[in-house]
Amino acid sequence: MDEKSLTLRGVNRYSILHLVTSLLVILSAYLSLRHYFIANFPTSIFEGSFCDISLFFNCDSSAYSFIAQIFGVPLGYFGIAVGIASLMGILFPSQAFERTNKFLNFFNVLGIIGLIFISIFILGSICFFCVAYYIFSFLNFFLFYRYGIDSKKGFIKQHIQPNIRHLVGIGLLTLMGAVGMYAYHQAKIEAQGGGVANKIVQQYFSLPKIKKPSIISPYYTIQATKDFGSAPIRVVEYADFQCSDCLKLRNDLEDLKEDFGDEMNVVFQFFPLDGKCNNVVAKDKHPQSCALSYIAAHDPSKFLAIHDEIFDNMLKTRSDEWVESLAKKYGVEEALTDERTKKIVHDIINTGKEYKPTSDRYKYGIRSTPTMILNERMVIGTLPKVQLRAIFNAILKKEKKGKDESPRFIEDWR
């Protein structure tokens, strides 16, 4: 027997640590997978995801990104598979199983390094569930490297000697599970336009009607009519320029504009999650969002162009130099010091105080971004585009009837 082994030497402090880290790898991967489905496929209007973490540590940005899945299988599933393989190696120890798991953990770490690079340098944010998975995976890899089988031999001996039968068996089981996960994922996608969408529509019309904000932003992103209240679909969008969920909502509304643009008014209700200008919520998440709001608000004729440029370059907004260059590009350098502009933004922000809290944890109803007042009903967070489409279609249908026949109840959002 080799001098060192994580799984063949009985119970010791290293084998116990290996067991704990393997379980934590599974748990953190599961939480990441769970968040992916909650963010992308909410089954209730009260599950809508919103930007409530920070500018950098933001799980939603990862959940909506191109690395969130591989060929229709969410990435978190593969993390669970790696953790389960390590756990099985503990329960059924053998030299062949340990070498195979050492091989898998080595390549898992290589993949993690790639994901960290993409998250930091391309997405500009990282999910804290992913961070937990990365930490426990690196720790597991270190245990294999330092205390595992063949730990005193060369690199090839240490990492590239899996047992082929074990590797094929693990690969086949992972593939079978991936097929099932793919089918589940596809069923989730299909359900969004069927029964789930119908449920969301019913829940939307069951929300209590609320008053419009006392100040409706004059800054339109979509405008069908001159008078905000005369459009069949009316959206007051409380949003933050550095919120990834707001970016998703903006993109979804732009897509829906093709079908509903002639019947929809959308105003951008400034709500930067930055304590320098927002005293409605006790958050200081997005350090440039106040400045970006001032720049966008300074000249209404330039608002939409600035709005689009900010969202199209969200990662760059973290740079003071880029923010200054944006103001200079549009000739609104004085926006950052102009008291009239600041008052406009502050007055719009303060309309968030007009709504009763939806939870005991928050002082006011408007407490995060995005939040929509959609035809006088509050929708907190984002919804899949297909669900928004279903709500818009239902609104148009009921607007044409001239009445609202749906039952109402007050939902507890806690």
C-alpha positions as CSV (number, residue, x, y, z in Angstrom):
1,M,0.0,0.0,0.0
2,D,1.2,3.5,-0.7
3,E,2.6,5.5,2.2
4,K,-0.2,8.1,2.0
5,S,-3.9,7.8,1.2
6,L,-7.0,9.8,1.9
7,T,-9.4,6.9,1.8
8,L,-7.4,3.7,2.6
9,R,-5.9,4.6,6.0
10,G,-9.1,4.5,8.0
11,V,-10.5,7.4,10.0
12,N,-8.1,10.3,10.6
13,R,-8.2,14.1,10.6
14,Y,-7.5,14.2,6.8
15,S,-10.1,11.7,5.9
16,I,-12.6,13.5,8.0
17,L,-11.7,16.8,6.4
18,H,-12.0,15.2,2.9
19,L,-15.5,13.9,3.8
20,V,-16.6,17.4,5.0
21,T,-15.2,19.2,1.9
22,S,-16.8,16.6,-0.4
23,L,-20.1,17.2,1.2
24,L,-19.6,21.0,1.0
25,V,-18.7,20.7,-2.7
26,I,-22.0,18.9,-3.3
27,L,-24.0,21.4,-1.2
28,S,-22.5,24.5,-2.8
29,A,-23.0,23.1,-6.3
30,Y,-26.6,22.2,-5.4
31,L,-27.2,25.8,-4.2
32,S,-25.7,27.1,-7.4
33,L,-28.0,24.8,-9.4
34,R,-31.0,25.7,-7.4
35,H,-30.4,29.5,-7.9
36,Y,-30.0,28.9,-11.6
37,F,-33.5,27.5,-11.8
38,I,-35.0,30.1,-9.5
39,A,-33.5,32.9,-11.5
40,N,-34.4,31.6,-14.9
41,F,-37.6,29.7,-14.2
42,P,-39.6,31.2,-11.3
43,T,-42.9,29.4,-10.8
44,S,-44.4,32.3,-8.9
45,I,-44.5,36.0,-9.5
46,F,-43.1,36.4,-5.9
47,E,-39.9,34.5,-6.8
48,G,-38.7,37.0,-9.3
49,S,-35.0,37.5,-9.0
50,F,-33.6,41.0,-8.2
51,C,-30.2,42.6,-7.8
52,D,-29.7,42.4,-4.1
53,I,-26.2,41.3,-3.4
54,S,-23.5,43.6,-4.7
55,L,-22.0,44.8,-8.0
56,F,-19.3,42.1,-8.0
57,F,-20.8,39.2,-5.9
58,N,-24.0,38.7,-8.0
59,C,-25.4,35.3,-8.6
60,D,-27.9,36.5,-11.1
61,S,-25.2,37.7,-13.5
62,S,-23.8,34.2,-13.5
63,A,-27.3,32.5,-13.8
64,Y,-28.1,34.5,-16.9
65,S,-24.7,34.1,-18.5
66,F,-23.4,31.9,-21.3
67,I,-21.4,29.8,-18.9
68,A,-24.5,28.9,-16.8
69,Q,-25.1,25.8,-18.9
70,I,-23.4,23.4,-21.3
71,F,-25.5,22.0,-24.0
72,G,-28.7,22.5,-22.0
73,V,-27.3,21.1,-18.8
74,P,-26.7,23.6,-16.0
75,L,-23.1,23.8,-14.8
76,G,-24.0,23.2,-11.2
77,Y,-25.0,19.6,-12.1
78,F,-21.4,18.7,-13.0
79,G,-20.2,20.2,-9.7
80,I,-22.6,17.9,-7.9
81,A,-21.3,14.9,-9.9
82,V,-17.7,15.7,-9.0
83,G,-18.6,15.9,-5.3
84,I,-20.6,12.7,-5.4
85,A,-17.7,10.8,-7.0
86,S,-15.4,12.0,-4.2
87,L,-18.0,10.9,-1.6
88,M,-18.4,7.5,-3.2
89,G,-14.6,7.1,-3.1
90,I,-14.8,7.6,0.7
91,L,-17.6,5.1,1.1
92,F,-16.0,2.5,-1.1
93,P,-12.3,3.0,-0.8
94,S,-9.8,1.5,-3.2
95,Q,-6.5,2.6,-4.8
96,A,-8.2,2.6,-8.2
97,F,-11.1,4.8,-7.0
98,E,-8.8,7.3,-5.2
99,R,-6.5,7.7,-8.3
100,T,-9.6,8.2,-10.4
101,N,-11.0,10.9,-8.0
102,K,-7.6,12.6,-7.9
103,F,-7.7,12.8,-11.7
104,L,-11.2,14.2,-11.7
105,N,-10.4,16.8,-9.0
106,F,-7.3,17.9,-10.9
107,F,-9.3,18.6,-14.0
108,N,-12.2,20.1,-12.0
109,V,-9.7,22.7,-10.6
110,L,-8.5,23.4,-14.1
111,G,-12.1,24.1,-15.1
112,I,-12.6,26.3,-12.1
113,I,-9.6,28.4,-13.0
114,G,-11.2,28.9,-16.4
115,L,-14.5,29.9,-14.9
116,I,-12.9,32.3,-12.5
117,F,-11.2,34.0,-15.4
118,I,-14.4,34.3,-17.4
119,S,-16.3,35.5,-14.3
120,I,-13.8,38.2,-13.4
121,F,-12.6,39.4,-16.8
122,I,-15.7,38.8,-19.0
123,L,-18.8,38.8,-16.8
124,G,-17.2,41.2,-14.2
125,S,-19.0,39.4,-11.4
126,I,-19.1,36.1,-9.6
127,C,-21.7,34.1,-7.7
128,F,-21.0,33.6,-4.0
129,F,-22.4,30.0,-4.3
130,C,-19.8,29.5,-7.0
131,V,-17.1,31.0,-4.8
132,A,-18.0,28.5,-2.1
133,Y,-17.8,25.6,-4.6
134,Y,-14.4,26.9,-5.8
135,I,-13.0,27.1,-2.3
136,F,-14.1,23.6,-1.3
137,S,-13.0,22.2,-4.6
138,F,-9.5,23.7,-4.2
139,L,-9.3,22.4,-0.7
140,N,-10.3,18.9,-1.8
141,F,-7.7,19.1,-4.6
142,F,-5.1,20.1,-2.0
143,L,-5.9,17.2,0.2
144,F,-5.5,14.8,-2.7
145,Y,-2.3,16.5,-3.8
146,R,-0.7,16.6,-0.3
147,Y,-2.1,13.6,1.5
148,G,-3.6,11.4,-1.3
149,I,-2.3,8.3,-2.9
150,D,1.0,8.6,-4.9
151,S,1.6,12.0,-3.3
152,K,5.4,11.6,-3.4
153,K,5.6,10.6,-7.0
154,G,5.9,12.8,-10.2
155,F,3.1,14.9,-11.7
156,I,1.9,12.1,-14.1
157,K,1.8,9.5,-11.3
158,Q,-0.1,11.9,-9.0
159,H,-2.8,13.2,-11.3
160,I,-3.0,11.3,-14.7
161,Q,-3.4,7.7,-13.6
162,P,-7.2,7.1,-13.3
163,N,-8.6,3.6,-13.4
164,I,-10.2,3.3,-16.8
165,R,-13.1,1.2,-15.5
166,H,-13.9,3.6,-12.7
167,L,-13.6,6.5,-15.0
168,V,-15.9,5.0,-17.6
169,G,-18.4,4.0,-14.9
170,I,-18.4,7.5,-13.4
171,G,-18.6,9.0,-16.9
172,L,-21.6,6.8,-17.9
173,L,-23.5,7.6,-14.6
174,T,-22.8,11.3,-15.1
175,L,-24.0,11.2,-18.7
176,M,-27.2,9.4,-17.7
177,G,-27.8,12.0,-15.0
178,A,-27.0,14.8,-17.6
179,V,-29.6,13.4,-20.0
180,G,-32.2,13.5,-17.2
181,M,-31.1,17.1,-16.2
182,Y,-31.3,18.2,-19.8
183,A,-34.9,16.8,-20.1
184,Y,-35.8,18.6,-16.8
185,H,-34.3,21.8,-18.1
186,Q,-36.2,21.6,-21.4
187,A,-39.4,20.8,-19.5
188,K,-38.8,24.0,-17.4
189,I,-38.4,26.0,-20.6
190,E,-41.6,24.6,-22.1
191,A,-43.5,25.1,-18.9
192,Q,-42.8,28.9,-18.9
193,G,-45.0,29.4,-21.9
194,G,-47.8,27.0,-20.7
195,G,-49.1,26.3,-17.3
196,V,-46.5,28.4,-15.4
197,A,-47.2,31.4,-17.5
198,N,-51.0,31.1,-16.9
199,K,-50.3,30.8,-13.2
200,I,-48.1,33.9,-13.2
201,V,-50.8,35.9,-15.1
202,Q,-53.4,34.8,-12.5
203,Q,-51.0,35.8,-9.7
204,Y,-50.4,39.2,-11.3
205,F,-54.0,40.1,-11.5
206,S,-54.4,38.9,-7.9
207,L,-52.0,41.5,-6.7
208,P,-53.6,44.5,-5.0
209,K,-53.8,47.6,-7.1
210,I,-51.6,50.5,-5.8
211,K,-51.4,54.1,-6.6
212,K,-49.0,55.5,-9.2
213,P,-45.9,57.3,-7.8
214,S,-46.5,61.0,-7.1
215,I,-43.7,61.7,-9.7
216,I,-43.6,59.6,-12.8
217,S,-40.2,59.9,-14.5
218,P,-40.2,61.9,-17.7
219,Y,-37.5,59.7,-19.0
220,Y,-39.0,57.1,-21.4
221,T,-37.3,54.0,-22.7
222,I,-40.4,53.0,-24.7
223,Q,-43.1,55.5,-25.5
224,A,-46.3,54.7,-27.4
225,T,-48.3,57.8,-26.3
226,K,-47.4,61.3,-25.2
227,D,-49.4,60.9,-22.0
228,F,-48.0,58.1,-19.8
229,G,-51.4,57.0,-18.5
230,S,-53.1,56.6,-21.9
231,A,-51.1,53.6,-23.0
232,P,-52.7,50.1,-22.4
233,I,-49.5,48.8,-20.9
234,R,-47.8,51.2,-18.4
235,V,-44.5,50.3,-16.7
236,V,-42.8,52.4,-14.1
237,E,-39.4,50.7,-13.9
238,Y,-37.4,51.4,-10.7
239,A,-34.0,50.5,-11.9
240,D,-30.2,50.9,-11.3
241,F,-27.7,51.3,-14.0
242,Q,-25.3,48.9,-12.4
243,C,-27.8,46.1,-11.8
244,S,-27.4,43.0,-13.9
245,D,-31.1,42.1,-13.5
246,C,-32.0,45.6,-14.7
247,L,-29.9,44.9,-17.8
248,K,-31.8,41.7,-18.4
249,L,-35.2,43.4,-18.0
250,R,-34.1,46.2,-20.3
251,N,-33.1,43.6,-23.0
252,D,-36.4,41.7,-22.5
253,L,-38.5,44.9,-22.8
254,E,-36.6,45.8,-26.0
255,D,-37.5,42.4,-27.4
256,L,-41.1,42.8,-26.4
257,K,-41.2,46.2,-27.9
258,E,-41.4,44.5,-31.3
259,D,-44.9,43.2,-30.4
260,F,-46.1,45.7,-27.9
261,G,-44.3,48.9,-28.7
262,D,-47.4,50.7,-30.0
263,E,-49.3,50.0,-26.8
264,M,-46.6,50.3,-24.1
265,N,-45.1,53.2,-22.1
266,V,-42.1,52.4,-20.0
267,V,-40.4,55.1,-17.9
268,F,-37.1,54.7,-16.1
269,Q,-37.6,55.6,-12.5
270,F,-34.1,56.2,-11.1
271,F,-33.3,54.1,-8.1
272,P,-29.6,53.7,-7.7
273,L,-28.6,51.4,-4.9
274,D,-26.0,53.8,-3.6
275,G,-26.2,55.5,-0.2
276,K,-24.7,58.7,-1.7
277,C,-28.0,59.6,-3.2
278,N,-30.6,57.0,-2.1
279,N,-31.9,57.1,1.5
280,V,-34.9,54.9,0.7
281,V,-32.9,51.7,1.1
282,A,-30.0,51.1,3.4
283,K,-27.7,49.8,0.7
284,D,-24.4,50.8,-0.8
285,K,-24.0,48.3,-3.5
286,H,-23.2,50.2,-6.7
287,P,-20.7,53.0,-6.2
288,Q,-21.1,54.7,-9.6
289,S,-24.9,54.4,-9.9
290,C,-25.7,57.9,-8.5
291,A,-23.2,59.6,-10.9
292,L,-24.6,57.5,-13.8
293,S,-28.1,58.6,-12.9
294,Y,-27.2,62.3,-12.9
295,I,-25.4,62.0,-16.3
296,A,-28.5,60.2,-17.8
297,A,-31.0,62.7,-16.3
298,H,-29.2,66.0,-17.1
299,D,-30.5,66.4,-20.7
300,P,-33.8,64.6,-21.4
301,S,-33.1,64.7,-25.2
302,K,-29.9,62.6,-24.6
303,F,-31.4,60.3,-22.0
304,L,-32.1,57.3,-24.2
305,A,-28.8,57.3,-25.9
306,I,-26.9,57.5,-22.6
307,H,-29.2,54.9,-21.1
308,D,-28.4,52.4,-23.8
309,E,-24.7,53.1,-23.8
310,I,-24.5,52.6,-20.1
311,F,-26.3,49.2,-20.2
312,D,-24.3,48.2,-23.3
313,N,-21.1,48.8,-21.3
314,M,-22.0,47.9,-17.8
315,L,-18.6,46.4,-16.9
316,K,-17.0,49.7,-17.9
317,T,-19.2,51.7,-15.6
318,R,-17.0,50.6,-12.6
319,S,-14.3,52.9,-13.9
320,D,-14.3,56.5,-12.8
321,E,-12.5,57.4,-16.0
322,W,-15.1,55.8,-18.2
323,V,-17.9,57.6,-16.3
324,E,-16.2,60.9,-16.8
325,S,-15.6,60.1,-20.5
326,L,-19.3,59.3,-20.9
327,A,-20.3,62.7,-19.5
328,K,-17.8,64.4,-21.7
329,K,-18.9,62.4,-24.8
330,Y,-22.5,63.7,-24.4
331,G,-21.5,67.2,-23.3
332,V,-23.1,66.8,-19.8
333,E,-20.0,67.2,-17.6
334,E,-21.9,69.6,-15.3
335,A,-24.4,66.9,-14.5
336,L,-22.3,65.7,-11.6
337,T,-22.5,69.0,-9.8
338,D,-25.7,70.5,-11.2
339,E,-28.2,70.9,-8.3
340,R,-31.2,70.9,-10.6
341,T,-30.3,67.5,-12.0
342,K,-29.6,66.1,-8.6
343,K,-33.0,67.3,-7.4
344,I,-34.8,65.6,-10.3
345,V,-33.1,62.3,-9.5
346,H,-33.6,62.6,-5.8
347,D,-37.3,63.4,-6.1
348,I,-37.8,60.3,-8.3
349,I,-35.8,58.1,-5.9
350,N,-37.9,59.4,-2.9
351,T,-41.1,58.2,-4.5
352,G,-40.0,54.8,-3.3
353,K,-41.0,55.9,0.2
354,E,-44.6,56.2,-0.9
355,Y,-45.2,52.4,-0.9
356,K,-45.9,50.3,2.2
357,P,-43.4,47.5,2.9
358,T,-44.0,44.1,1.5
359,S,-42.0,42.5,4.3
360,D,-41.0,43.4,7.9
361,R,-37.4,43.4,6.8
362,Y,-37.8,46.5,4.7
363,K,-38.9,50.0,5.5
364,Y,-40.6,50.7,2.2
365,G,-42.2,48.8,-0.6
366,I,-39.6,49.8,-3.2
367,R,-36.5,48.2,-1.8
368,S,-34.5,46.7,-4.6
369,T,-34.1,46.7,-8.4
370,P,-35.7,46.1,-10.7
371,T,-39.2,46.8,-9.3
372,M,-42.0,47.5,-11.8
373,I,-45.2,49.3,-11.2
374,L,-47.0,47.5,-14.0
375,N,-50.5,48.9,-14.6
376,E,-50.7,49.9,-10.9
377,R,-49.5,46.5,-9.6
378,M,-46.1,46.0,-8.1
379,V,-43.8,43.3,-9.5
380,I,-40.6,42.9,-7.6
381,G,-37.7,41.5,-9.5
382,T,-37.4,40.0,-13.0
383,L,-39.5,37.4,-14.7
384,P,-38.7,35.3,-17.8
385,K,-39.6,37.1,-21.0
386,V,-42.2,34.6,-21.9
387,Q,-44.0,35.3,-18.6
388,L,-43.9,39.1,-19.2
389,R,-45.3,38.5,-22.7
390,A,-48.2,36.5,-21.2
391,I,-48.9,39.3,-18.7
392,F,-48.8,41.9,-21.4
393,N,-51.2,39.9,-23.6
394,A,-53.6,39.4,-20.7
395,I,-53.4,43.1,-19.9
396,L,-54.3,44.1,-23.5
397,K,-57.2,41.6,-23.4
398,K,-58.6,43.0,-20.2
399,E,-58.0,46.6,-21.2
400,K,-60.1,46.0,-24.3
401,K,-62.9,44.6,-22.2
402,G,-62.7,47.6,-20.0
403,K,-62.8,45.7,-16.7
404,D,-60.8,43.6,-14.3
405,E,-62.6,40.4,-13.4
406,S,-59.8,38.7,-11.6
407,P,-60.0,38.0,-7.8
408,R,-57.6,39.8,-5.6
409,F,-55.6,38.9,-2.5
410,I,-52.6,40.3,-0.7
411,E,-49.6,38.1,-1.0
412,D,-46.9,37.9,1.7
413,W,-43.6,38.6,-0.1
414,R,-41.4,37.7,2.8
